[in-house]
Amino acid sequence: MHNNFIVSVIIAIVFSYLLGSLNSSIIVVRLLKKVDIRNYGSKNAGLTNTLRVFGKGPAALTLLSDLAKGVLAVVICRFIASGLNVDNNLLVGYVAGISAIIGHVFPIFYGFKGGKGVLMAATTLLALDPLTFAIVIPFFALILFLTRYVSISSMLAAIAYPIVTFITQSLRGYESPMLNASFAILIAVIIIFLHRPNIKRLMNGTESKFSFNKKSEV
């Protein structure tokens, strides 16, 4: 059983990292617009920059692709762990989720330069813990509505993620809520670390506010 757990974790790390490395924004924009999203707007290969620069169509495809990528990483790896008779396949799911996020942020196929991992964190959370997702995502949306800053909303939601994970999983009698929350903390640290440029822009008043009604100039 112990060996099966190790095998399932190794599979989760390798498979999910490679899947996460398939950056949806880069692929969608290159296919539709024949350009590299990293040369436009904020130069970030993520959903927000895709929406701001190229509009709702490419952004919607990016969103759907990333939704599928995060969910598939968790679901497939948990399924493999179950097939190997691993009792705590949720823990394997967290390993898969964070590996997919790392792949998205540091993709081996694109010179280790990817997005900020916020969307990937949301989609993996949906597959791992729907209740926590149902709490954290409305919190993100509320902060975005109040501030119009995606960066502030993302960082506050990242901070809330491990807290909500621990509280709700403890109340539901999960096997290892503290360990699962520790993975959530690691995800939160990665997200906040990658928002360092945004924090600087927020401090000097140059951070762009988000709007669904217009896109940035190319």
ZADREN-900614 format. One record per atom (N, C-alpha, C): residue number from 1; x, y, z; atom name. Coordinates in Angstrom, 1 decimal, decimal comma, always signed. Each point is the difference from the previous one (the first is absolute). Layout:
resi:c1:c2:c3:name
NUM:X:Y:Z:CA
...
REM end
This chain:
resi:c1:c2:c3:name
1:+0,8:-1,2:+0,0:N
1:-0,8:+1,2:+0,0:CA
1:+0,9:+1,3:+0,0:C
2:+1,0:-0,1:+0,8:N
2:+0,9:+1,2:+0,1:CA
2:+0,7:+0,2:-1,3:C
3:+0,4:-1,1:-0,7:N
3:+0,7:+0,2:-1,3:CA
3:-1,0:+0,5:-1,0:C
4:-1,3:-0,4:+0,0:N
4:-1,0:+0,4:-0,9:CA
4:-0,2:+1,5:+0,2:C
5:+0,0:+0,5:+1,2:N
5:-0,2:+1,4:+0,3:CA
5:+1,2:+0,8:-0,6:C
6:+1,2:-0,4:+0,1:N
6:+1,2:+0,6:-0,6:CA
6:-0,1:+0,1:-1,5:C
7:-0,4:-1,2:-0,6:N
7:-0,2:+0,0:-1,4:CA
7:-1,1:+1,0:-0,5:C
8:-1,1:+0,0:+0,7:N
8:-1,1:+0,9:-0,4:CA
8:+0,4:+1,5:+0,1:C
9:+0,8:+0,3:+1,0:N
9:+0,5:+1,4:+0,2:CA
9:+1,0:+0,3:-1,1:C
10:+0,9:-0,9:-0,4:N
10:+0,9:+0,3:-1,1:CA
10:-0,7:+0,2:-1,3:C
11:-1,0:-0,8:-0,2:N
11:-0,8:+0,1:-1,2:CA
11:-0,7:+1,4:+0,0:C
12:-0,6:+0,3:+1,1:N
12:-0,7:+1,3:+0,2:CA
12:+0,9:+1,2:-0,3:C
13:+1,2:-0,1:+0,5:N
13:+1,0:+1,2:-0,2:CA
13:+0,3:+0,1:-1,4:C
14:+0,4:-1,1:-0,7:N
14:+0,5:+0,1:-1,4:CA
14:-1,1:+0,3:-0,9:C
15:-1,1:-0,7:+0,1:N
15:-1,1:+0,2:-1,0:CA
15:-0,6:+1,4:+0,2:C
16:-0,3:+0,4:+1,2:N
16:-0,6:+1,3:+0,3:CA
16:+0,9:+1,1:-0,4:C
17:+1,3:-0,1:+0,3:N
17:+0,9:+1,1:-0,4:CA
17:+0,0:+0,2:-1,5:C
18:+0,1:-1,1:-0,8:N
18:+0,0:+0,1:-1,4:CA
18:-1,3:+0,5:-0,6:C
19:-1,1:-0,5:+0,6:N
19:-1,3:+0,6:-0,4:CA
19:-0,1:+1,5:+0,3:C
20:+0,4:+0,3:+1,1:N
20:+0,0:+1,5:+0,4:CA
20:+0,9:+0,8:-0,9:C
21:+1,0:-0,6:-0,5:N
21:+1,0:+0,8:-0,8:CA
21:-0,6:+0,3:-1,4:C
22:-1,2:-0,6:-0,4:N
22:-0,6:+0,4:-1,2:CA
22:-0,8:+1,3:+0,2:C
23:+0,6:+1,1:-0,1:N
23:-0,6:+1,3:+0,3:CA
23:-1,1:+0,3:-1,0:C
24:-1,2:+0,1:+0,5:N
24:-1,2:+0,2:-0,8:CA
24:+0,0:+1,3:-0,7:C
25:+0,4:+1,1:+0,7:N
25:+0,0:+1,3:-0,5:CA
25:+0,9:+0,1:-1,2:C
26:+1,2:-0,5:+0,1:N
26:+1,0:+0,0:-1,1:CA
26:-0,5:-0,8:-1,2:C
27:-0,5:-1,2:+0,3:N
27:-0,5:-0,8:-1,1:CA
27:-1,2:+0,6:-0,7:C
28:-1,0:+0,5:+0,7:N
28:-1,2:+0,6:-0,6:CA
28:+0,3:+1,2:-0,8:C
29:+0,8:+0,9:+0,6:N
29:+0,3:+1,3:-0,7:CA
29:+0,9:-0,3:-1,3:C
30:+0,9:-0,9:+0,1:N
30:+0,8:-0,4:-1,1:CA
30:-0,8:-0,6:-1,1:C
31:-1,0:-0,8:+0,3:N
31:-0,8:-0,6:-1,0:CA
31:-1,0:+1,0:-0,6:C
32:-0,6:+0,8:+0,8:N
32:-1,0:+1,0:-0,5:CA
32:+0,6:+1,2:-0,6:C
33:+1,0:+0,6:+0,6:N
33:+0,6:+1,3:-0,4:CA
33:+1,4:-0,1:-0,6:C
34:+0,6:-1,1:+0,0:N
34:+1,3:-0,2:-0,6:CA
34:+1,1:+0,8:+0,7:C
35:-0,2:+0,3:+1,3:N
35:+1,0:+0,8:+0,7:CA
35:+0,2:-0,6:+1,4:C
36:+1,0:+0,5:+0,7:N
36:+0,3:-0,5:+1,3:CA
36:-0,5:+1,0:+1,0:C
37:-0,9:-0,5:+0,9:N
37:-0,7:+0,8:+1,0:CA
37:+1,1:+0,7:+0,9:C
38:+1,1:-0,6:+0,1:N
38:+1,1:+0,5:+0,9:CA
38:+0,6:+1,3:-0,5:C
39:-0,3:+0,4:-1,2:N
39:+0,5:+1,2:-0,6:CA
39:-1,0:+1,2:+0,1:C
40:-1,1:-0,2:+0,6:N
40:-1,1:+1,0:+0,1:CA
40:-0,5:+0,2:+1,4:C
41:-0,6:+1,2:+0,2:N
41:-0,6:+0,4:+1,2:CA
41:+1,0:-0,1:+1,2:C
42:-0,3:-0,7:+1,0:N
42:+0,9:-0,2:+1,2:CA
42:+1,0:-1,0:-0,3:C
43:+0,0:-0,7:-1,2:N
43:+0,9:-1,0:-0,4:CA
43:-0,1:-1,3:+0,9:C
44:-1,1:-0,1:+0,7:N
44:-0,3:-1,2:+0,8:CA
44:-0,9:-1,0:-0,8:C
45:+0,4:-1,2:+0,0:N
45:-0,7:-1,0:-0,7:CA
45:-1,1:-0,6:+0,8:C
46:-1,0:+0,8:+0,3:N
46:-1,1:-0,4:+0,8:CA
46:-1,3:+0,5:-0,5:C
47:-1,1:-0,3:+0,6:N
47:-1,4:+0,3:-0,4:CA
47:-0,2:+1,5:+0,0:C
48:+0,4:+0,7:+1,0:N
48:-0,3:+1,4:+0,1:CA
48:+0,6:+0,8:-1,1:C
49:+1,3:-0,3:-0,3:N
49:+0,6:+0,7:-1,1:CA
49:-0,6:-0,3:-1,3:C
50:-0,4:-1,3:-0,2:N
50:-0,6:-0,4:-1,3:CA
50:-1,3:+0,7:-0,2:C
51:-0,8:+0,2:+1,1:N
51:-1,3:+0,7:-0,1:CA
51:+0,3:+1,5:-0,3:C
52:+0,9:+0,6:+0,7:N
52:+0,3:+1,4:-0,2:CA
52:+0,5:+0,3:-1,4:C
53:+0,8:-0,8:-0,5:N
53:+0,7:+0,3:-1,3:CA
53:-0,8:-0,5:-1,2:C
54:-0,6:-1,2:+0,1:N
54:-0,6:-0,6:-1,2:CA
54:-1,5:-0,2:+0,1:C
55:-0,6:+0,3:+1,2:N
55:-1,4:-0,1:+0,1:CA
55:-0,6:-1,3:+0,5:C
56:-1,3:-0,1:+0,0:N
56:-0,7:-1,0:+0,7:CA
56:+0,1:-1,4:-0,7:C
57:+0,1:-0,1:-1,3:N
57:+0,1:-1,2:-0,7:CA
57:+1,2:-0,8:+0,4:C
58:+1,2:+0,5:-0,3:N
58:+1,2:-0,7:+0,4:CA
58:+0,0:-0,3:+1,6:C
59:-0,5:+1,0:+0,7:N
59:+0,0:-0,2:+1,5:CA
59:-0,9:-1,2:+0,4:C
60:-1,1:-0,1:-0,7:N
60:-1,0:-1,1:+0,4:CA
60:+0,7:-1,3:-0,3:C
61:+0,6:-0,1:-1,2:N
61:+0,7:-1,3:-0,3:CA
61:+1,2:-0,3:+1,0:C
62:+0,7:+1,0:+0,4:N
62:+1,0:-0,1:+1,0:CA
62:-0,6:-0,5:+1,3:C
63:-1,1:+0,6:+0,4:N
63:-0,6:-0,4:+1,2:CA
63:-0,5:-1,5:+0,0:C
64:-0,6:-0,4:-1,1:N
64:-0,5:-1,4:-0,1:CA
64:+1,2:-1,0:+0,0:C
65:+1,1:+0,4:-0,7:N
65:+1,1:-0,9:-0,1:CA
65:+0,7:-0,1:+1,4:C
66:+0,1:+1,1:+0,7:N
66:+0,6:-0,1:+1,3:CA
66:-0,9:-0,7:+1,0:C
67:-1,3:+0,1:-0,1:N
67:-1,0:-0,7:+0,8:CA
67:+0,2:-1,5:-0,2:C
68:+0,1:-0,4:-1,2:N
68:+0,2:-1,4:-0,3:CA
68:+1,3:-0,5:+0,5:C
69:+1,1:+0,8:-0,2:N
69:+1,3:-0,4:+0,4:CA
69:+0,1:-0,3:+1,5:C
70:-0,5:+0,9:+0,8:N
70:+0,1:-0,1:+1,4:CA
70:-0,8:-1,2:+0,6:C
71:-1,3:-0,1:-0,6:N
71:-0,8:-1,1:+0,5:CA
71:+0,5:-1,3:-0,5:C
72:+0,5:-0,1:-1,2:N
72:+0,5:-1,3:-0,5:CA
72:+1,2:-0,5:+0,8:C
73:+0,9:+0,9:+0,4:N
73:+1,2:-0,4:+0,8:CA
73:-0,4:-0,6:+1,3:C
74:-1,0:+0,6:+0,7:N
74:-0,4:-0,6:+1,3:CA
74:-0,8:-1,2:-0,2:C
75:-1,0:+0,0:-0,9:N
75:-0,9:-1,2:-0,2:CA
75:+0,8:-1,2:-0,4:C
76:+0,8:+0,2:-1,0:N
76:+0,7:-1,2:-0,6:CA
76:+1,0:-0,6:+1,0:C
77:+0,7:+0,9:+0,7:N
77:+1,0:-0,5:+1,0:CA
77:-0,7:-0,7:+1,2:C
78:-1,2:+0,6:+0,4:N
78:-0,7:-0,7:+1,1:CA
78:-0,5:-1,3:-0,4:C
79:-0,5:-0,1:-1,3:N
79:-0,5:-1,3:-0,5:CA
79:+1,2:-1,0:-0,1:C
80:+1,1:+0,4:-0,4:N
80:+1,2:-0,9:+0,0:CA
80:+0,3:-0,5:+1,4:C
81:+0,0:+0,9:+1,0:N
81:+0,3:-0,3:+1,4:CA
81:-1,0:-1,0:+0,5:C
82:-1,3:+0,2:-0,4:N
82:-1,0:-0,9:+0,5:CA
82:+0,2:-1,4:-0,6:C
83:+0,4:+0,0:-1,3:N
83:+0,3:-1,3:-0,7:CA
83:+1,2:-0,7:+0,6:C
84:+0,9:+0,7:+0,7:N
84:+1,1:-0,6:+0,7:CA
84:-0,3:-0,3:+1,5:C
85:-1,3:+0,2:+0,3:N
85:-0,5:-0,3:+1,4:CA
85:+0,6:+0,9:+1,0:C
86:+0,3:+1,3:-0,4:N
86:+0,5:+1,0:+1,0:CA
86:-1,2:+0,6:+0,7:C
87:+0,0:-0,1:+1,4:N
87:-1,1:+0,4:+0,8:CA
87:-0,2:+1,5:-0,1:C
88:+1,0:+0,8:+0,2:N
88:-0,2:+1,5:+0,0:CA
88:+0,3:+0,5:-1,4:C
89:-0,9:-0,3:-1,0:N
89:+0,3:+0,5:-1,3:CA
89:-0,2:+1,5:-0,1:C
90:-0,7:+0,7:+1,0:N
90:-0,2:+1,4:+0,0:CA
90:+1,4:+0,7:+0,1:C
91:+0,9:-0,6:+0,9:N
91:+1,3:+0,6:+0,1:CA
91:+0,8:-0,1:-1,3:C
92:-0,2:-1,1:-0,7:N
92:+0,6:-0,1:-1,4:CA
92:-0,6:+1,1:-0,9:C
93:-1,2:+0,3:+0,2:N
93:-0,7:+1,0:-0,8:CA
93:+0,6:+1,4:+0,3:C
94:+0,4:+0,3:+1,2:N
94:+0,6:+1,2:+0,4:CA
94:+1,4:+0,1:-0,6:C
95:+0,7:-1,1:+0,0:N
95:+1,4:-0,1:-0,7:CA
95:-0,2:+0,3:-1,5:C
96:-1,0:-0,6:-0,6:N
96:-0,3:+0,2:-1,4:CA
96:-0,3:+1,5:-0,3:C
97:-0,8:+0,5:+0,9:N
97:-0,5:+1,4:-0,2:CA
97:+1,2:+1,0:+0,1:C
98:+0,8:-0,1:+1,0:N
98:+1,1:+0,9:+0,1:CA
98:+1,1:-0,2:-1,1:C
99:+0,1:-1,2:-0,4:N
99:+0,9:-0,3:-1,2:CA
99:-0,5:+0,6:-1,2:C
100:-1,3:+0,0:-0,3:N
100:-0,6:+0,6:-1,1:CA
100:+0,2:+1,5:+0,0:C
101:-0,2:+0,6:+1,2:N
101:+0,2:+1,4:+0,1:CA
101:+1,5:+0,4:-0,2:C
102:+0,9:-0,7:+0,5:N
102:+1,4:+0,2:-0,2:CA
102:+0,4:-0,1:-1,5:C
103:-0,6:-1,0:-0,7:N
103:+0,2:-0,1:-1,4:CA
103:-0,6:+1,2:-0,8:C
104:-1,1:+0,5:+0,5:N
104:-0,6:+1,1:-0,7:CA
104:+0,8:+1,3:+0,2:C
105:+0,6:+0,1:+1,2:N
105:+0,8:+1,2:+0,4:CA
105:+1,4:-0,1:-0,6:C
106:+0,6:-1,2:+0,0:N
106:+1,3:-0,2:-0,5:CA
106:+0,0:-1,1:-1,1:C
107:-0,6:+0,3:-1,1:N
107:-0,2:-1,1:-1,0:CA
107:+1,3:-0,4:-0,7:C
108:+0,3:-1,3:+0,0:N
108:+1,2:-0,5:-0,7:CA
108:+0,0:+0,3:-1,5:C
109:-1,2:+0,1:-0,6:N
109:-0,1:+0,2:-1,4:CA
109:+0,2:+1,4:-0,5:C
110:+0,0:+1,0:+1,0:N
110:+0,0:+1,4:-0,4:CA
110:+1,1:+0,7:+0,8:C
111:+1,1:-0,6:+0,2:N
111:+1,1:+0,7:+0,7:CA
111:-0,3:+0,3:+1,4:C
112:-0,8:-0,8:+0,7:N
112:-0,4:+0,2:+1,4:CA
112:-0,6:+1,4:+0,3:C
113:-0,6:+0,6:-1,0:N
113:-0,7:+1,3:+0,2:CA
113:-1,5:-0,2:-0,4:C
114:-0,8:+0,0:+1,1:N
114:-1,5:-0,2:-0,3:CA
114:-0,8:+1,0:+0,7:C
115:-1,2:-0,4:+0,4:N
115:-1,0:+0,9:+0,6:CA
115:+0,3:+0,1:+1,5:C
116:-1,0:+0,6:+0,8:N
116:+0,2:+0,2:+1,4:CA
116:-0,7:-1,1:+0,8:C
117:-0,7:-0,9:-0,7:N
117:-0,5:-1,2:+0,7:CA
117:-1,3:+0,2:+0,8:C
118:-0,7:+1,2:-0,1:N
118:-1,2:+0,2:+0,7:CA
118:-1,1:-0,9:-0,5:C
119:-0,2:+0,0:-1,3:N
119:-1,1:-0,8:-0,6:CA
119:+0,3:-1,5:+0,2:C
120:+1,2:-0,4:-0,1:N
120:+0,3:-1,4:+0,2:CA
120:-0,3:-0,4:+1,5:C
121:+0,3:+0,9:+0,9:N
121:-0,3:-0,3:+1,4:CA
121:-1,5:-0,1:+0,2:C
122:-0,8:+0,8:-0,7:N
122:-1,4:+0,0:+0,1:CA
122:-0,6:-1,4:-0,5:C
123:+0,5:-0,4:-1,2:N
123:-0,5:-1,2:-0,6:CA
123:+0,4:-1,2:+0,8:C
124:+1,2:-0,1:+0,5:N
124:+0,4:-1,1:+0,8:CA
124:-0,7:-0,1:+1,3:C
125:-0,3:+1,2:+0,5:N
125:-0,8:+0,1:+1,3:CA
125:-1,4:-0,6:-0,3:C
126:-0,6:+0,4:-1,2:N
126:-1,3:-0,6:-0,3:CA
126:+0,0:-1,5:+0,0:C
127:+1,0:-0,6:-0,6:N
127:+0,1:-1,4:+0,0:CA
127:+0,3:-0,7:+1,3:C
128:+0,8:+0,7:+0,9:N
128:+0,4:-0,5:+1,2:CA
128:-1,1:+0,1:+1,1:C
129:-0,6:+1,2:+0,1:N
129:-0,8:+0,3:+1,1:CA
129:-1,1:+1,0:-0,4:C
130:-1,1:-0,4:-0,6:N
130:-1,0:+0,9:-0,5:CA
130:-0,6:+1,0:+1,0:C
131:-0,1:-0,5:+1,3:N
131:-0,5:+0,9:+1,0:CA
131:+0,9:+1,2:+0,3:C
132:+1,3:-0,3:+0,1:N
132:+0,9:+1,1:+0,2:CA
132:+0,0:+0,9:-1,3:C
133:-0,1:-0,6:-1,1:N
133:-0,1:+0,8:-1,3:CA
133:-1,2:+0,9:+0,1:C
134:-1,1:-0,5:+0,4:N
134:-1,3:+0,8:+0,1:CA
134:+0,1:+1,1:+1,0:C
135:+1,0:+0,0:+0,9:N
135:+0,1:+1,1:+0,9:CA
135:+1,1:+1,0:-0,5:C
136:+1,1:-0,5:-0,4:N
136:+1,1:+0,8:-0,4:CA
136:-0,2:+0,8:-1,3:C
137:-0,7:-0,6:-1,0:N
137:-0,2:+0,7:-1,3:CA
137:-1,0:+1,2:+0,2:C
138:-1,1:-0,2:+0,7:N
138:-0,8:+1,2:+0,2:CA
138:+0,7:+1,1:+0,8:C
139:+0,9:-0,4:+0,9:N
139:+0,8:+1,0:+0,8:CA
139:+0,9:+0,8:-1,0:C
140:+0,6:-0,8:-0,9:N
140:+0,8:+0,7:-1,1:CA
140:-0,8:+0,9:-0,8:C
141:-1,2:-0,4:-0,4:N
141:-0,9:+0,8:-0,8:CA
141:-0,4:+1,3:+0,7:C
142:-0,3:-0,1:+1,3:N
142:-0,4:+1,1:+0,8:CA
142:+1,1:+1,0:+0,1:C
143:+1,3:-0,4:+0,3:N
143:+1,1:+0,9:+0,1:CA
143:+0,2:+0,7:-1,4:C
144:-0,1:-0,8:-1,1:N
144:+0,2:+0,6:-1,3:CA
144:-1,1:+1,0:-0,3:C
145:-1,2:-0,2:+0,4:N
145:-1,1:+1,0:-0,2:CA
145:+0,3:+1,2:+0,8:C
146:+0,5:-0,1:+1,2:N
146:+0,2:+1,1:+0,9:CA
146:+1,3:+0,8:-0,4:C
147:+1,0:-0,6:-0,5:N
147:+1,3:+0,6:-0,2:CA
147:+0,3:+0,2:-1,5:C
148:-0,5:-0,9:-0,9:N
148:+0,3:+0,0:-1,4:CA
148:+1,5:-0,4:-0,3:C
149:+0,6:-0,5:+1,1:N
149:+1,4:-0,5:-0,2:CA
149:+0,0:-1,5:+0,0:C
150:+0,4:-0,6:-1,1:N
150:+0,1:-1,5:-0,1:CA
150:+1,1:-0,4:+1,0:C
151:+1,1:+0,7:+0,1:N
151:+1,1:-0,4:+0,8:CA
151:-0,3:+0,0:+1,5:C
152:-0,7:+1,0:+0,5:N
152:-0,4:+0,0:+1,4:CA
152:-1,0:-1,2:+0,2:C
153:-0,9:-0,2:-0,9:N
153:-1,0:-1,0:+0,2:CA
153:+0,7:-1,4:+0,0:C
154:+0,9:-0,2:-0,9:N
154:+0,7:-1,3:-0,1:CA
154:+0,8:-0,2:+1,3:C
155:+0,7:+1,0:+0,5:N
155:+0,9:-0,3:+1,2:CA
155:-0,9:-0,2:+1,2:C
156:-1,0:+0,7:+0,2:N
156:-0,9:-0,2:+1,1:CA
156:-0,7:-1,3:+0,0:C
157:-0,4:-0,4:-1,2:N
157:-0,6:-1,3:-0,2:CA
157:+1,0:-1,1:+0,3:C
158:+1,3:+0,2:-0,4:N
158:+1,0:-1,0:+0,3:CA
158:+0,2:-0,1:+1,5:C
159:+0,0:+1,1:+0,7:N
159:+0,1:-0,1:+1,5:CA
159:-1,1:-0,7:+0,6:C
160:-1,2:+0,2:-0,5:N
160:-1,2:-0,6:+0,5:CA
160:-0,1:-1,5:-0,2:C
161:+0,6:-0,4:-1,1:N
161:+0,0:-1,4:-0,5:CA
161:+0,4:-1,0:+1,1:C
162:+1,2:+0,1:+0,6:N
162:+0,4:-1,0:+1,0:CA
162:-0,9:+0,1:+1,3:C
163:-0,4:+1,2:+0,3:N
163:-0,8:+0,2:+1,2:CA
163:-1,3:-0,7:-0,1:C
164:-0,7:+0,3:-1,1:N
164:-1,3:-0,7:-0,3:CA
164:+0,2:-1,5:-0,1:C
165:+1,0:-0,4:-0,7:N
165:+0,3:-1,5:-0,1:CA
165:+0,1:-0,6:+1,3:C
166:+0,8:+0,5:+0,9:N
166:+0,1:-0,6:+1,3:CA
166:-1,3:+0,0:+0,8:C
167:-0,7:+1,1:+0,1:N
167:-1,2:+0,1:+0,8:CA
167:-1,1:-0,9:-0,6:C
168:-0,2:+0,0:-1,3:N
168:-1,1:-0,8:-0,5:CA
168:+0,3:-1,5:+0,0:C
169:+1,2:-0,3:-0,3:N
169:+0,4:-1,4:+0,0:CA
169:+0,0:-0,6:+1,5:C
170:+0,4:+0,8:+0,9:N
170:-0,1:-0,4:+1,4:CA
170:-1,4:-0,3:+0,4:C
171:-0,9:+0,9:-0,3:N
171:-1,4:-0,1:+0,3:CA
171:-0,7:-1,2:-0,7:C
172:+0,6:-0,4:-1,1:N
172:-0,6:-1,1:-0,8:CA
172:+0,7:-1,3:+0,4:C
173:+1,0:+0,0:+0,8:N
173:+0,6:-1,2:+0,5:CA
173:+1,0:-0,6:-1,0:C
174:+0,6:+0,8:-0,8:N
174:+1,0:-0,5:-1,0:CA
174:+1,2:-0,6:+0,7:C
175:+0,7:-0,9:-0,7:N
175:+1,1:-0,8:+0,6:CA
175:+1,2:+0,9:+0,4:C
176:+0,4:+0,9:-0,8:N
176:+1,2:+0,8:+0,3:CA
176:-0,2:+1,4:-0,5:C
177:-0,9:+0,8:+0,7:N
177:-0,3:+1,4:-0,4:CA
177:+1,3:+0,9:+0,2:C
178:+0,8:-0,3:+1,0:N
178:+1,2:+0,9:+0,2:CA
178:+1,0:-0,2:-1,2:C
179:+0,2:-1,3:-0,4:N
179:+0,9:-0,3:-1,1:CA
179:-0,6:+0,6:-1,3:C
180:-1,2:-0,2:-0,2:N
180:-0,7:+0,6:-1,2:CA
180:+0,1:+1,5:+0,0:C
181:-0,2:+0,6:+1,1:N
181:+0,2:+1,5:+0,2:CA
181:+1,4:+0,4:-0,3:C
182:+1,0:-0,8:+0,4:N
182:+1,4:+0,3:-0,3:CA
182:+0,3:+0,1:-1,5:C
183:-0,6:-0,9:-0,7:N
183:+0,1:+0,1:-1,5:CA
183:-0,7:+1,3:-0,5:C
184:-1,1:+0,3:+0,6:N
184:-0,7:+1,3:-0,4:CA
184:+0,9:+1,2:+0,4:C
185:+0,7:-0,1:+1,1:N
185:+0,9:+1,1:+0,3:CA
185:+1,1:+0,2:-1,0:C
186:+0,6:-1,2:-0,4:N
186:+1,0:+0,1:-1,0:CA
186:-0,5:+0,6:-1,3:C
187:-1,2:-0,3:-0,4:N
187:-0,6:+0,6:-1,2:CA
187:-0,2:+1,5:+0,2:C
188:-0,4:+0,4:+1,2:N
188:-0,2:+1,4:+0,3:CA
188:+1,3:+0,8:-0,1:C
189:+1,1:-0,6:+0,6:N
189:+1,3:+0,6:-0,1:CA
189:+0,5:+0,2:-1,4:C
190:-0,2:-1,0:-0,8:N
190:+0,4:+0,1:-1,4:CA
190:-0,7:+1,1:-0,7:C
191:-1,4:+0,1:+0,2:N
191:-0,8:+1,1:-0,7:CA
191:+0,5:+1,3:+0,5:C
192:+0,1:+0,2:+1,3:N
192:+0,4:+1,3:+0,5:CA
192:+1,4:+0,4:-0,4:C
193:+0,9:-1,0:+0,0:N
193:+1,4:+0,3:-0,5:CA
193:+0,0:+0,5:-1,5:C
194:-0,8:-0,6:-0,8:N
194:-0,1:+0,4:-1,4:CA
194:-0,7:+1,3:-0,2:C
195:-0,6:+0,5:+1,0:N
195:-0,7:+1,3:-0,1:CA
195:+0,9:+1,2:+0,5:C
196:+1,3:-0,3:+0,1:N
196:+0,9:+1,1:+0,5:CA
196:-0,1:+1,2:-0,8:C
197:+0,1:-0,1:-1,4:N
197:-0,1:+1,2:-0,8:CA
197:-1,4:+0,8:+0,2:C
198:-1,0:-0,8:+0,2:N
198:-1,3:+0,7:+0,3:CA
198:+0,0:+0,7:+1,3:C
199:+0,6:-0,6:+1,0:N
199:+0,1:+0,7:+1,3:CA
199:+0,7:+1,3:-0,1:C
200:+1,1:+0,0:-0,8:N
200:+0,8:+1,3:-0,2:CA
200:-0,9:+1,0:-0,7:C
201:-0,8:-0,4:-1,0:N
201:-0,8:+0,9:-0,7:CA
201:-1,2:+0,5:+0,9:C
202:-0,5:-0,9:+0,8:N
202:-1,0:+0,5:+1,0:CA
202:+0,5:+1,0:+0,9:C
203:+1,3:-0,2:+0,4:N
203:+0,6:+1,0:+1,0:CA
203:+0,3:+1,3:-0,6:C
204:+0,3:+0,0:-1,3:N
204:+0,3:+1,4:-0,7:CA
204:-1,2:+0,5:-0,8:C
205:-1,1:-0,7:+0,1:N
205:-1,3:+0,5:-0,6:CA
205:-0,1:-0,2:-1,5:C
206:+0,8:-1,0:-0,6:N
206:+0,0:-0,1:-1,5:CA
206:-0,7:-1,4:-0,4:C
207:-0,5:-0,7:+1,0:N
207:-0,7:-1,3:-0,4:CA
207:-1,3:+0,3:-0,7:C
208:-0,2:-0,7:-1,1:N
208:-1,2:+0,1:-0,8:CA
208:-1,2:-0,6:+0,6:C
209:-1,2:+0,7:-0,1:N
209:-1,2:-0,5:+0,5:CA
209:-0,7:-0,9:-1,1:C
210:-0,7:-1,0:+0,5:N
210:-0,6:-1,0:-1,0:CA
210:-1,3:+0,5:-0,4:C
211:-0,3:-0,2:-1,3:N
211:-1,3:+0,3:-0,6:CA
211:-0,4:-1,1:-1,0:C
212:-1,3:-0,4:+0,1:N
212:-0,5:-1,0:-1,0:CA
212:-0,4:+0,7:-1,3:C
213:-0,1:+1,3:+0,1:N
213:-0,6:+0,7:-1,2:CA
213:+1,0:+0,6:-1,0:C
214:+1,3:-0,1:+0,4:N
214:+1,0:+0,5:-1,0:CA
214:+1,3:-0,8:+0,1:C
215:+0,8:+0,0:-1,0:N
215:+1,2:-0,7:+0,0:CA
215:+1,2:+1,0:-0,2:C
216:+1,1:-0,4:+0,5:N
216:+1,2:+0,9:-0,1:CA
216:+0,4:+0,2:-1,4:C
217:+0,7:+1,1:-0,2:N
217:+0,6:+0,2:-1,3:CA
217:+1,2:-0,9:-0,3:C
218:+0,1:-0,5:-1,2:N
218:+1,1:-0,9:-0,4:CA
218:+1,3:+0,7:-0,2:C
REM end
